Amino acid sequence: MNKILFIGYPRCSTCIKAYKALQAKYEVEYRDIVKDNPDEKEIKIWISKGIKLDSLFNTHGKLYRELNIKEKKSVCSQEELISLLAQNGMLVKRPIVIDKENIYIGNEYQSLLKNE
């Protein structure tokens, strides 16, 4: 059975649903995004593997609106935006699912359920 890393928020209904569905097909290591937030180095690795920085933001989240990130995205450097993501897991879109070859953000995990 393939092992994957699942980064999610325990109180997020989408994360709960995704985690349960993936557990039926994979060995899943769960990581709480609030207790163990992705750091800058990890985020930079994801970007180097083709993940767009913009897709990492939880644009529907309360904190995103409170910090006015939409406006900051137009004036901040990539380094500053990565730093913001690394400071608080609630700014990061979830779930994040990582297998040997790919990184899936948000509902992209569903493609794993169709494979194999």
Secondary structure, DSSP 8 states (H G I E B T S, - for coil): --EEEEEE-TT-HHHHHHHHHHHTTSEEEEEETTTS---HHHHHHHHHTT--GGGGB-TTSHHHHHTTHHHHHHHS-HHHHHHHHHH-GGGB-S-EEE-SS-EEEGGGGHHHHH--
